Amino acid sequence: MFVVAEALTNVAKHAPTAARITVCAGEHDGDLVVQVVDDGPGGADVEAGSGLRGLEDRVAAADGHLVLVSPAGGGTTVRARLPLAPAA
């Protein structure tokens, strides 16, 4: 899935000191929920115009929602929620 590939690419590019990366995916209330968590330096920002902006746009185009949590010094979590059924 593109979300995982892009999130892992961002870790390799922007958080090469990350020692741990966790990827989880599953169904929740009819949606696919994908989460990538790293223990790198944090500080990622969708508003900075990085690849995260493109990722957010792609998820939104699929009627999904992207959440980024990345406090400075606290690692980064990218979570995407995408509907499994087409919108009515």
C-alpha positions, 0 to 999 in steps of 0.5 A: 500500500502506498501509505506504508511505502511513503511513510517508510521512505520518509523514515529512511530519508528524514529519520535515519537514526530511528532504531524501531519502526512498527507497521500495523494494518487492520479493519476497524468499523468498516475502514482499513486502518494503517499505522506506521510508527518510528522512534526517530527525532520527530518534528514531521509537519504536513504543512512543511510541504513535504511528501507528507502533503502528497500522502495526505492528498492521496488518502483524502482522494480515496475518501480517507483521513490521515493523522500525523503525530510527530512531536520534536524528539518524540518519534512519528506516527502516521495513521491512515483510515480508508473506507473499505466500501465505496462511498454511496 
